[in-house]
Amino acid sequence: MSAGLRNRRIAFEQWGEAAETPPTDPLLAPGGDPLGPSRGWVRRFERWAHLRPETLREASQGGGLVATGFWRCEVLCDPETEAVTPEGWRVCMGAGGGRVFNIRSAADPDGCRRSIVMRLEQGVAT
């Protein structure tokens, strides 16, 4: 894969404790939230990637069309991208997380630690 094919900047987000502390609610008991710390998607790092659609379709949901489908994503292998797993990670593309993709699989295709190939799904809940 040449450098010209990796022409999309994507962000990897991990489910975990929110980086920012939410404002304190004056109605809570002293000591903070009884349900524990806030959790959400936290942006961890960005990489250049090669994204290619595999199967795309449209579905009618709530009176509107929703685009769904599978994408193939290839990124260079490094310690951070190697740690990405389908459980607890997702990919965002665009400003402010415009497009969100759930990771369905992530693997080193040839075992040489050159690249990581992921199968992404767009338009569905995790």
A tleap script that builds the chain and sets N, CA, C and O, in Angstrom:
source leaprc.protein.ff14SB
mol = sequence {
  NMET SER ALA GLY LEU ARG ASN ARG ARG ILE
  ALA PHE GLU GLN TRP GLY GLU ALA ALA GLU
  THR PRO PRO THR ASP PRO LEU LEU ALA PRO
  GLY GLY ASP PRO LEU GLY PRO SER ARG GLY
  TRP VAL ARG ARG PHE GLU ARG TRP ALA HIE
  LEU ARG PRO GLU THR LEU ARG GLU ALA SER
  GLN GLY GLY GLY LEU VAL ALA THR GLY PHE
  TRP ARG CYS GLU VAL LEU CYS ASP PRO GLU
  THR GLU ALA VAL THR PRO GLU GLY TRP ARG
  VAL CYS MET GLY ALA GLY GLY GLY ARG VAL
  PHE ASN ILE ARG SER ALA ALA ASP PRO ASP
  GLY CYS ARG ARG SER ILE VAL MET ARG LEU
  GLU GLN GLY VAL ALA CTHR
}
set mol.1.N position { 0.851 -1.167 0.000 }
set mol.1.CA position { 0.000 0.000 0.000 }
set mol.1.C position { 0.899 1.232 0.000 }
set mol.1.O position { 1.758 1.384 0.868 }
set mol.2.N position { 0.696 2.091 -0.962 }
set mol.2.CA position { 1.523 3.290 -1.045 }
set mol.2.C position { 1.004 4.355 -0.092 }
set mol.2.O position { -0.122 4.269 0.398 }
set mol.3.N position { 1.832 5.356 0.165 }
set mol.3.CA position { 1.461 6.416 1.097 }
set mol.3.C position { 0.269 7.217 0.585 }
set mol.3.O position { -0.481 7.782 1.380 }
set mol.4.N position { 0.088 7.272 -0.730 }
set mol.4.CA position { -1.029 8.022 -1.300 }
set mol.4.C position { -2.382 7.420 -1.003 }
set mol.4.O position { -3.392 8.120 -1.078 }
set mol.5.N position { -2.436 6.133 -0.666 }
set mol.5.CA position { -3.715 5.506 -0.364 }
set mol.5.C position { -4.205 5.838 1.034 }
set mol.5.O position { -5.411 5.829 1.281 }
set mol.6.N position { -3.300 6.129 1.947 }
set mol.6.CA position { -3.707 6.498 3.309 }
set mol.6.C position { -4.017 7.992 3.318 }
set mol.6.O position { -3.197 8.815 3.725 }
set mol.7.N position { -5.226 8.317 2.857 }
set mol.7.CA position { -5.572 9.722 2.672 }
set mol.7.C position { -6.736 10.170 3.546 }
set mol.7.O position { -7.318 11.226 3.299 }
set mol.8.N position { -7.083 9.388 4.563 }
set mol.8.CA position { -8.146 9.774 5.486 }
set mol.8.C position { -7.579 9.845 6.900 }
set mol.8.O position { -6.896 8.924 7.348 }
set mol.9.N position { -7.858 10.921 7.584 }
set mol.9.CA position { -7.415 11.073 8.971 }
set mol.9.C position { -8.547 10.579 9.875 }
set mol.9.O position { -9.641 11.142 9.872 }
set mol.10.N position { -8.280 9.534 10.640 }
set mol.10.CA position { -9.297 8.970 11.516 }
set mol.10.C position { -8.825 9.048 12.959 }
set mol.10.O position { -7.626 9.092 13.236 }
set mol.11.N position { -9.785 9.065 13.870 }
set mol.11.CA position { -9.482 9.116 15.302 }
set mol.11.C position { -9.974 7.832 15.940 }
set mol.11.O position { -11.056 7.341 15.618 }
set mol.12.N position { -9.180 7.295 16.839 }
set mol.12.CA position { -9.555 6.107 17.591 }
set mol.12.C position { -10.030 6.554 18.962 }
set mol.12.O position { -9.334 7.287 19.665 }
set mol.13.N position { -11.219 6.105 19.335 }
set mol.13.CA position { -11.789 6.447 20.632 }
set mol.13.C position { -11.991 5.185 21.439 }
set mol.13.O position { -12.326 4.131 20.899 }
set mol.14.N position { -11.782 5.304 22.750 }
set mol.14.CA position { -11.919 4.164 23.646 }
set mol.14.C position { -12.973 4.480 24.695 }
set mol.14.O position { -13.063 5.608 25.180 }
set mol.15.N position { -13.776 3.467 25.042 }
set mol.15.CA position { -14.780 3.629 26.080 }
set mol.15.C position { -14.078 3.605 27.431 }
set mol.15.O position { -13.348 2.665 27.743 }
set mol.16.N position { -14.301 4.631 28.221 }
set mol.16.CA position { -13.649 4.679 29.521 }
set mol.16.C position { -14.094 5.884 30.304 }
set mol.16.O position { -15.070 6.548 29.955 }
set mol.17.N position { -13.363 6.162 31.375 }
set mol.17.CA position { -13.698 7.311 32.201 }
set mol.17.C position { -13.471 8.591 31.421 }
set mol.17.O position { -12.455 8.758 30.747 }
set mol.18.N position { -14.423 9.478 31.523 }
set mol.18.CA position { -14.340 10.744 30.810 }
set mol.18.C position { -13.134 11.541 31.287 }
set mol.18.O position { -12.817 11.567 32.476 }
set mol.19.N position { -12.473 12.185 30.345 }
set mol.19.CA position { -11.284 12.965 30.679 }
set mol.19.C position { -11.648 14.211 31.482 }
set mol.19.O position { -10.891 14.659 32.343 }
set mol.20.N position { -12.820 14.755 31.182 }
set mol.20.CA position { -13.246 15.961 31.883 }
set mol.20.C position { -14.213 15.583 33.000 }
set mol.20.O position { -15.034 14.679 32.843 }
set mol.21.N position { -14.110 16.271 34.109 }
set mol.21.CA position { -15.035 16.043 35.203 }
set mol.21.C position { -16.288 16.859 34.934 }
set mol.21.O position { -16.202 18.068 34.716 }
set mol.22.N position { -17.460 16.216 34.947 }
set mol.22.CA position { -18.681 16.989 34.701 }
set mol.22.C position { -18.931 17.984 35.820 }
set mol.22.O position { -18.434 17.807 36.932 }
set mol.23.N position { -19.700 19.031 35.534 }
set mol.23.CA position { -19.977 20.009 36.591 }
set mol.23.C position { -20.675 19.336 37.770 }
set mol.23.O position { -21.459 18.402 37.598 }
set mol.24.N position { -20.377 19.825 38.957 }
set mol.24.CA position { -20.937 19.239 40.167 }
set mol.24.C position { -22.414 19.601 40.273 }
set mol.24.O position { -22.799 20.761 40.119 }
set mol.25.N position { -23.218 18.603 40.535 }
set mol.25.CA position { -24.656 18.799 40.702 }
set mol.25.C position { -24.921 19.155 42.161 }
set mol.25.O position { -24.570 18.376 43.047 }
set mol.26.N position { -25.528 20.305 42.436 }
set mol.26.CA position { -25.748 20.693 43.832 }
set mol.26.C position { -26.745 19.786 44.554 }
set mol.26.O position { -26.826 19.818 45.782 }
set mol.27.N position { -27.506 18.977 43.808 }
set mol.27.CA position { -28.493 18.106 44.432 }
set mol.27.C position { -27.908 16.763 44.859 }
set mol.27.O position { -28.578 15.991 45.544 }
set mol.28.N position { -26.663 16.473 44.464 }
set mol.28.CA position { -26.035 15.214 44.846 }
set mol.28.C position { -25.579 15.259 46.300 }
set mol.28.O position { -25.279 16.319 46.850 }
set mol.29.N position { -25.539 14.106 46.886 }
set mol.29.CA position { -25.032 14.007 48.254 }
set mol.29.C position { -23.541 14.318 48.260 }
set mol.29.O position { -22.882 14.146 47.235 }
set mol.30.N position { -22.987 14.773 49.386 }
set mol.30.CA position { -21.547 15.019 49.452 }
set mol.30.C position { -20.776 13.753 49.099 }
set mol.30.O position { -21.161 12.649 49.482 }
set mol.31.N position { -19.689 13.929 48.366 }
set mol.31.CA position { -18.881 12.787 47.963 }
set mol.31.C position { -19.023 12.457 46.495 }
set mol.31.O position { -18.333 11.567 45.997 }
set mol.32.N position { -19.913 13.161 45.777 }
set mol.32.CA position { -20.000 12.954 44.344 }
set mol.32.C position { -21.131 12.036 43.913 }
set mol.32.O position { -22.092 11.806 44.647 }
set mol.33.N position { -20.988 11.529 42.724 }
set mol.33.CA position { -22.014 10.717 42.078 }
set mol.33.C position { -22.069 9.325 42.703 }
set mol.33.O position { -21.049 8.637 42.736 }
set mol.34.N position { -23.219 8.892 43.194 }
set mol.34.CA position { -23.308 7.557 43.785 }
set mol.34.C position { -23.152 6.436 42.763 }
set mol.34.O position { -22.915 5.288 43.140 }
set mol.35.N position { -23.279 6.750 41.481 }
set mol.35.CA position { -23.150 5.731 40.444 }
set mol.35.C position { -21.715 5.568 39.961 }
set mol.35.O position { -21.452 4.735 39.094 }
set mol.36.N position { -20.805 6.326 40.490 }
set mol.36.CA position { -19.406 6.213 40.086 }
set mol.36.C position { -19.003 7.297 39.112 }
set mol.36.O position { -19.793 8.195 38.820 }
set mol.37.N position { -17.776 7.224 38.603 }
set mol.37.CA position { -17.280 8.253 37.696 }
set mol.37.C position { -17.999 8.218 36.343 }
set mol.37.O position { -18.520 7.185 35.923 }
set mol.38.N position { -18.010 9.357 35.685 }
set mol.38.CA position { -18.631 9.443 34.363 }
set mol.38.C position { -17.830 8.628 33.363 }
set mol.38.O position { -16.599 8.615 33.384 }
set mol.39.N position { -18.560 7.947 32.484 }
set mol.39.CA position { -17.899 7.146 31.452 }
set mol.39.C position { -18.401 7.614 30.101 }
set mol.39.O position { -19.539 8.063 29.962 }
set mol.40.N position { -17.542 7.503 29.119 }
set mol.40.CA position { -17.914 7.902 27.768 }
set mol.40.C position { -16.784 7.586 26.813 }
set mol.40.O position { -15.798 6.953 27.190 }
set mol.41.N position { -16.932 8.031 25.570 }
set mol.41.CA position { -15.908 7.809 24.552 }
set mol.41.C position { -14.824 8.868 24.694 }
set mol.41.O position { -15.109 10.065 24.704 }
set mol.42.N position { -13.578 8.418 24.802 }
set mol.42.CA position { -12.433 9.314 24.973 }
set mol.42.C position { -11.516 9.148 23.772 }
set mol.42.O position { -11.097 8.036 23.450 }
set mol.43.N position { -11.206 10.257 23.111 }
set mol.43.CA position { -10.314 10.217 21.943 }
set mol.43.C position { -8.898 9.920 22.404 }
set mol.43.O position { -8.355 10.637 23.245 }
set mol.44.N position { -8.288 8.856 21.856 }
set mol.44.CA position { -6.949 8.436 22.285 }
set mol.44.C position { -5.852 8.866 21.319 }
set mol.44.O position { -4.828 9.399 21.747 }
set mol.45.N position { -6.053 8.641 20.009 }
set mol.45.CA position { -5.017 9.020 19.035 }
set mol.45.C position { -5.622 9.087 17.642 }
set mol.45.O position { -6.735 8.614 17.410 }
set mol.46.N position { -4.864 9.689 16.709 }
set mol.46.CA position { -5.289 9.798 15.314 }
set mol.46.C position { -4.232 9.170 14.418 }
set mol.46.O position { -3.045 9.155 14.744 }
set mol.47.N position { -4.687 8.651 13.285 }
set mol.47.CA position { -3.781 8.050 12.299 }
set mol.47.C position { -4.308 8.315 10.895 }
set mol.47.O position { -5.494 8.580 10.696 }
set mol.48.N position { -3.394 8.237 9.922 }
set mol.48.CA position { -3.777 8.254 8.519 }
set mol.48.C position { -4.168 6.833 8.146 }
set mol.48.O position { -3.503 5.874 8.539 }
set mol.49.N position { -5.247 6.702 7.388 }
set mol.49.CA position { -5.762 5.371 7.070 }
set mol.49.C position { -6.249 5.305 5.626 }
set mol.49.O position { -6.518 6.321 4.986 }
set mol.50.N position { -6.351 4.084 5.144 }
set mol.50.CA position { -6.948 3.800 3.839 }
set mol.50.C position { -8.310 3.179 4.110 }
set mol.50.O position { -8.395 2.058 4.609 }
set mol.51.N position { -9.375 3.903 3.781 }
set mol.51.CA position { -10.743 3.419 3.983 }
set mol.51.C position { -11.343 3.064 2.634 }
set mol.51.O position { -11.236 3.819 1.667 }
set mol.52.N position { -11.975 1.903 2.589 }
set mol.52.CA position { -12.601 1.460 1.346 }
set mol.52.C position { -13.940 0.799 1.685 }
set mol.52.O position { -13.986 -0.076 2.550 }
set mol.53.N position { -15.026 1.198 1.024 }
set mol.53.CA position { -16.307 0.556 1.310 }
set mol.53.C position { -16.333 -0.876 0.793 }
set mol.53.O position { -15.821 -1.162 -0.289 }
set mol.54.N position { -16.933 -1.777 1.573 }
set mol.54.CA position { -17.119 -3.161 1.130 }
set mol.54.C position { -18.565 -3.366 0.691 }
set mol.54.O position { -18.822 -3.701 -0.466 }
set mol.55.N position { -19.497 -3.169 1.598 }
set mol.55.CA position { -20.920 -3.257 1.268 }
set mol.55.C position { -21.629 -2.090 1.919 }
set mol.55.O position { -21.489 -1.858 3.119 }
set mol.56.N position { -22.384 -1.363 1.131 }
set mol.56.CA position { -23.139 -0.231 1.641 }
set mol.56.C position { -24.612 -0.434 1.313 }
set mol.56.O position { -24.953 -0.977 0.263 }
set mol.57.N position { -25.481 0.004 2.216 }
set mol.57.CA position { -26.913 -0.105 1.988 }
set mol.57.C position { -27.623 1.024 2.734 }
set mol.57.O position { -27.050 1.666 3.615 }
set mol.58.N position { -28.869 1.247 2.363 }
set mol.58.CA position { -29.680 2.240 3.045 }
set mol.58.C position { -30.872 1.543 3.678 }
set mol.58.O position { -31.447 0.620 3.100 }
set mol.59.N position { -31.229 1.987 4.852 }
set mol.59.CA position { -32.376 1.423 5.553 }
set mol.59.C position { -33.289 2.552 5.998 }
set mol.59.O position { -32.831 3.659 6.281 }
set mol.60.N position { -34.552 2.272 6.055 }
set mol.60.CA position { -35.535 3.242 6.505 }
set mol.60.C position { -35.723 3.088 8.006 }
set mol.60.O position { -36.133 2.031 8.484 }
set mol.61.N position { -35.421 4.154 8.746 }
set mol.61.CA position { -35.586 4.135 10.197 }
set mol.61.C position { -36.228 5.439 10.632 }
set mol.61.O position { -35.712 6.520 10.345 }
set mol.62.N position { -37.334 5.339 11.312 }
set mol.62.CA position { -37.993 6.538 11.834 }
set mol.62.C position { -38.403 7.518 10.762 }
set mol.62.O position { -38.354 8.727 10.990 }
set mol.63.N position { -38.800 7.046 9.617 }
set mol.63.CA position { -39.247 7.917 8.540 }
set mol.63.C position { -38.129 8.542 7.728 }
set mol.63.O position { -38.391 9.407 6.892 }
set mol.64.N position { -36.894 8.131 7.949 }
set mol.64.CA position { -35.778 8.677 7.185 }
set mol.64.C position { -34.835 7.578 6.729 }
set mol.64.O position { -34.897 6.452 7.221 }
set mol.65.N position { -33.968 7.908 5.791 }
set mol.65.CA position { -32.982 6.946 5.305 }
set mol.65.C position { -31.716 7.019 6.129 }
set mol.65.O position { -31.212 8.103 6.420 }
set mol.66.N position { -31.205 5.860 6.503 }
set mol.66.CA position { -29.970 5.771 7.276 }
set mol.66.C position { -28.990 4.913 6.484 }
set mol.66.O position { -29.311 3.790 6.095 }
set mol.67.N position { -27.790 5.449 6.249 }
set mol.67.CA position { -26.767 4.688 5.526 }
set mol.67.C position { -26.066 3.742 6.491 }
set mol.67.O position { -25.616 4.155 7.559 }
set mol.68.N position { -25.975 2.487 6.114 }
set mol.68.CA position { -25.258 1.501 6.910 }
set mol.68.C position { -24.338 0.731 5.974 }
set mol.68.O position { -24.463 0.820 4.753 }
set mol.69.N position { -23.430 -0.012 6.545 }
set mol.69.CA position { -22.567 -0.831 5.704 }
set mol.69.C position { -21.227 -1.106 6.348 }
set mol.69.O position { -20.899 -0.590 7.416 }
set mol.70.N position { -20.459 -1.947 5.654 }
set mol.70.CA position { -19.138 -2.354 6.118 }
set mol.70.C position { -18.047 -1.654 5.317 }
set mol.70.O position { -18.182 -1.437 4.113 }
set mol.71.N position { -16.973 -1.310 6.003 }
set mol.71.CA position { -15.816 -0.661 5.405 }
set mol.71.C position { -14.568 -1.446 5.776 }
set mol.71.O position { -14.534 -2.115 6.809 }
set mol.72.N position { -13.547 -1.364 4.938 }
set mol.72.CA position { -12.233 -1.953 5.220 }
set mol.72.C position { -11.290 -0.805 5.514 }
set mol.72.O position { -11.201 0.143 4.733 }
set mol.73.N position { -10.586 -0.881 6.632 }
set mol.73.CA position { -9.680 0.180 7.066 }
set mol.73.C position { -8.298 -0.421 7.274 }
set mol.73.O position { -8.151 -1.437 7.953 }
set mol.74.N position { -7.295 0.204 6.692 }
set mol.74.CA position { -5.919 -0.261 6.874 }
set mol.74.C position { -5.069 0.884 7.398 }
set mol.74.O position { -5.041 1.970 6.817 }
set mol.75.N position { -4.367 0.627 8.515 }
set mol.75.CA position { -3.470 1.602 9.134 }
set mol.75.C position { -2.117 0.940 9.359 }
set mol.75.O position { -2.016 -0.286 9.424 }
set mol.76.N position { -1.077 1.763 9.477 }
set mol.76.CA position { 0.245 1.220 9.781 }
set mol.76.C position { 0.260 0.659 11.196 }
set mol.76.O position { -0.406 1.181 12.090 }
set mol.77.N position { 1.013 -0.391 11.386 }
set mol.77.CA position { 1.097 -1.054 12.688 }
set mol.77.C position { 2.073 -0.291 13.587 }
set mol.77.O position { 3.201 -0.001 13.187 }
set mol.78.N position { 1.633 0.026 14.788 }
set mol.78.CA position { 2.480 0.592 15.829 }
set mol.78.C position { 1.898 0.132 17.162 }
set mol.78.O position { 0.827 -0.474 17.166 }
set mol.79.N position { 2.548 0.388 18.282 }
set mol.79.CA position { 2.035 -0.113 19.564 }
set mol.79.C position { 0.602 0.331 19.875 }
set mol.79.O position { -0.160 -0.427 20.475 }
set mol.80.N position { 0.230 1.552 19.473 }
set mol.80.CA position { -1.120 2.026 19.767 }
set mol.80.C position { -2.164 1.327 18.894 }
set mol.80.O position { -3.187 0.876 19.409 }
set mol.81.N position { -1.925 1.229 17.594 }
set mol.81.CA position { -2.910 0.590 16.728 }
set mol.81.C position { -2.979 -0.914 16.974 }
set mol.81.O position { -4.023 -1.529 16.760 }
set mol.82.N position { -1.881 -1.506 17.419 }
set mol.82.CA position { -1.873 -2.934 17.744 }
set mol.82.C position { -2.759 -3.243 18.955 }
set mol.82.O position { -3.286 -4.349 19.075 }
set mol.83.N position { -2.919 -2.273 19.841 }
set mol.83.CA position { -3.715 -2.474 21.055 }
set mol.83.C position { -5.219 -2.325 20.821 }
set mol.83.O position { -6.013 -2.636 21.709 }
set mol.84.N position { -5.619 -1.853 19.639 }
set mol.84.CA position { -7.035 -1.654 19.344 }
set mol.84.C position { -7.732 -3.000 19.154 }
set mol.84.O position { -7.262 -3.857 18.406 }
set mol.85.N position { -8.849 -3.166 19.836 }
set mol.85.CA position { -9.664 -4.382 19.719 }
set mol.85.C position { -11.110 -3.972 19.443 }
set mol.85.O position { -11.482 -2.826 19.694 }
set mol.86.N position { -11.919 -4.881 18.937 }
set mol.86.CA position { -13.320 -4.533 18.706 }
set mol.86.C position { -14.079 -4.184 19.987 }
set mol.86.O position { -15.040 -3.416 19.943 }
set mol.87.N position { -13.665 -4.733 21.110 }
set mol.87.CA position { -14.343 -4.463 22.370 }
set mol.87.C position { -13.823 -3.158 22.969 }
set mol.87.O position { -12.654 -3.065 23.345 }
set mol.88.N position { -14.673 -2.173 23.054 }
set mol.88.CA position { -14.313 -0.934 23.733 }
set mol.88.C position { -13.633 0.108 22.880 }
set mol.88.O position { -13.175 1.114 23.422 }
set mol.89.N position { -13.539 -0.076 21.575 }
set mol.89.CA position { -12.930 0.909 20.691 }
set mol.89.C position { -13.875 1.229 19.542 }
set mol.89.O position { -14.716 0.409 19.174 }
set mol.90.N position { -13.734 2.428 18.974 }
set mol.90.CA position { -14.452 2.810 17.767 }
set mol.90.C position { -13.599 3.799 16.984 }
set mol.90.O position { -12.612 4.329 17.494 }
set mol.91.N position { -13.992 4.036 15.745 }
set mol.91.CA position { -13.265 4.933 14.848 }
set mol.91.C position { -14.190 6.084 14.468 }
set mol.91.O position { -15.364 5.865 14.166 }
set mol.92.N position { -13.669 7.305 14.481 }
set mol.92.CA position { -14.426 8.484 14.056 }
set mol.92.C position { -13.673 9.175 12.931 }
set mol.92.O position { -12.443 9.232 12.925 }
set mol.93.N position { -14.432 9.693 11.985 }
set mol.93.CA position { -13.829 10.410 10.866 }
set mol.93.C position { -14.592 11.712 10.674 }
set mol.93.O position { -15.822 11.727 10.711 }
set mol.94.N position { -13.881 12.781 10.473 }
set mol.94.CA position { -14.511 14.074 10.263 }
set mol.94.C position { -14.438 14.931 11.509 }
set mol.94.O position { -14.163 14.448 12.607 }
set mol.95.N position { -14.688 16.204 11.314 }
set mol.95.CA position { -14.622 17.148 12.428 }
set mol.95.C position { -15.729 16.874 13.428 }
set mol.95.O position { -16.887 16.695 13.052 }
set mol.96.N position { -15.376 16.841 14.679 }
set mol.96.CA position { -16.352 16.611 15.732 }
set mol.96.C position { -16.942 15.213 15.718 }
set mol.96.O position { -18.054 15.008 16.204 }
set mol.97.N position { -16.211 14.241 15.165 }
set mol.97.CA position { -16.724 12.870 15.125 }
set mol.97.C position { -17.877 12.718 14.159 }
set mol.97.O position { -18.864 12.053 14.474 }
set mol.98.N position { -17.771 13.329 12.973 }
set mol.98.CA position { -18.839 13.313 11.984 }
set mol.98.C position { -19.372 11.932 11.650 }
set mol.98.O position { -20.577 11.700 11.743 }
set mol.99.N position { -18.511 11.021 11.267 }
set mol.99.CA position { -18.902 9.642 10.980 }
set mol.99.C position { -18.335 8.750 12.065 }
set mol.99.O position { -17.171 8.881 12.443 }
set mol.100.N position { -19.152 7.847 12.563 }
set mol.100.CA position { -18.722 6.924 13.608 }
set mol.100.C position { -18.807 5.505 13.064 }
set mol.100.O position { -19.818 5.102 12.490 }
set mol.101.N position { -17.722 4.754 13.258 }
set mol.101.CA position { -17.651 3.373 12.800 }
set mol.101.C position { -17.373 2.469 13.998 }
set mol.101.O position { -16.492 2.758 14.809 }
set mol.102.N position { -18.119 1.384 14.106 }
set mol.102.CA position { -17.836 0.366 15.118 }
set mol.102.C position { -16.841 -0.619 14.531 }
set mol.102.O position { -16.962 -1.013 13.371 }
set mol.103.N position { -15.868 -1.014 15.319 }
set mol.103.CA position { -14.854 -1.963 14.855 }
set mol.103.C position { -15.387 -3.371 15.073 }
set mol.103.O position { -15.725 -3.741 16.198 }
set mol.104.N position { -15.463 -4.155 14.011 }
set mol.104.CA position { -15.964 -5.520 14.108 }
set mol.104.C position { -14.831 -6.541 14.135 }
set mol.104.O position { -14.999 -7.628 14.688 }
set mol.105.N position { -13.678 -6.211 13.545 }
set mol.105.CA position { -12.505 -7.087 13.625 }
set mol.105.C position { -11.262 -6.254 13.371 }
set mol.105.O position { -11.312 -5.242 12.673 }
set mol.106.N position { -10.145 -6.689 13.944 }
set mol.106.CA position { -8.855 -6.029 13.749 }
set mol.106.C position { -7.783 -7.107 13.762 }
set mol.106.O position { -7.697 -7.893 14.705 }
set mol.107.N position { -6.961 -7.143 12.709 }
set mol.107.CA position { -5.958 -8.206 12.616 }
set mol.107.C position { -4.770 -7.745 11.778 }
set mol.107.O position { -4.873 -6.833 10.957 }
set mol.108.N position { -3.656 -8.399 12.010 }
set mol.108.CA position { -2.449 -8.231 11.199 }
set mol.108.C position { -2.556 -9.277 10.085 }
set mol.108.O position { -2.420 -10.470 10.355 }
set mol.109.N position { -2.797 -8.852 8.836 }
set mol.109.CA position { -3.108 -9.819 7.785 }
set mol.109.C position { -1.987 -10.795 7.445 }
set mol.109.O position { -2.262 -11.954 7.135 }
set mol.110.N position { -0.726 -10.354 7.495 }
set mol.110.CA position { 0.370 -11.247 7.098 }
set mol.110.C position { 1.283 -11.637 8.260 }
set mol.110.O position { 2.224 -12.406 8.067 }
set mol.111.N position { 1.023 -11.125 9.453 }
set mol.111.CA position { 1.818 -11.482 10.624 }
set mol.111.C position { 3.172 -10.806 10.692 }
set mol.111.O position { 3.991 -11.157 11.541 }
set mol.112.N position { 3.426 -9.851 9.823 }
set mol.112.CA position { 4.733 -9.167 9.787 }
set mol.112.C position { 4.735 -7.839 10.540 }
set mol.112.O position { 5.751 -7.143 10.551 }
set mol.113.N position { 3.622 -7.476 11.166 }
set mol.113.CA position { 3.503 -6.236 11.926 }
set mol.113.C position { 3.773 -4.999 11.090 }
set mol.113.O position { 4.386 -4.040 11.558 }
set mol.114.N position { 3.301 -5.029 9.827 }
set mol.114.CA position { 3.427 -3.858 8.966 }
set mol.114.C position { 2.158 -3.012 8.980 }
set mol.114.O position { 2.214 -1.782 8.986 }
set mol.115.N position { 1.014 -3.693 8.984 }
set mol.115.CA position { -0.257 -2.975 8.955 }
set mol.115.C position { -1.305 -3.742 9.749 }
set mol.115.O position { -1.178 -4.941 9.999 }
set mol.116.N position { -2.335 -3.016 10.132 }
set mol.116.CA position { -3.490 -3.590 10.818 }
set mol.116.C position { -4.690 -3.347 9.904 }
set mol.116.O position { -4.934 -2.221 9.470 }
set mol.117.N position { -5.427 -4.403 9.621 }
set mol.117.CA position { -6.621 -4.290 8.797 }
set mol.117.C position { -7.827 -4.480 9.701 }
set mol.117.O position { -7.912 -5.447 10.458 }
set mol.118.N position { -8.771 -3.524 9.606 }
set mol.118.CA position { -9.967 -3.569 10.439 }
set mol.118.C position { -11.199 -3.604 9.553 }
set mol.118.O position { -11.231 -3.017 8.472 }
set mol.119.N position { -12.197 -4.299 10.033 }
set mol.119.CA position { -13.495 -4.285 9.375 }
set mol.119.C position { -14.382 -3.394 10.229 }
set mol.119.O position { -14.587 -3.660 11.413 }
set mol.120.N position { -14.906 -2.336 9.625 }
set mol.120.CA position { -15.705 -1.342 10.333 }
set mol.120.C position { -17.140 -1.413 9.885 }
set mol.120.O position { -17.421 -1.748 8.734 }
set mol.121.N position { -18.059 -1.101 10.789 }
set mol.121.CA position { -19.470 -1.048 10.449 }
set mol.121.C position { -20.000 0.332 10.798 }
set mol.121.O position { -19.793 0.837 11.902 }
set mol.122.N position { -20.680 0.923 9.846 }
set mol.122.CA position { -21.214 2.283 10.016 }
set mol.122.C position { -22.731 2.215 10.146 }
set mol.122.O position { -23.385 1.391 9.506 }
set mol.123.N position { -23.278 3.083 10.976 }
set mol.123.CA position { -24.711 3.246 11.039 }
set mol.123.C position { -25.458 2.291 11.935 }
set mol.123.O position { -26.673 2.153 11.797 }
set mol.124.N position { -24.776 1.626 12.850 }
set mol.124.CA position { -25.451 0.726 13.789 }
set mol.124.C position { -24.947 0.996 15.194 }
set mol.124.O position { -23.870 1.559 15.384 }
set mol.125.N position { -25.729 0.592 16.165 }
set mol.125.CA position { -25.321 0.747 17.565 }
set mol.125.C position { -24.233 -0.265 17.883 }
set mol.125.O position { -24.111 -1.288 17.209 }
set mol.126.N position { -23.450 0.019 18.901 }
set mol.126.CA position { -22.347 -0.854 19.282 }
set mol.126.C position { -22.818 -2.202 19.710 }
set mol.126.O position { -22.006 -3.057 20.063 }
savepdb mol mol.pdb
quit
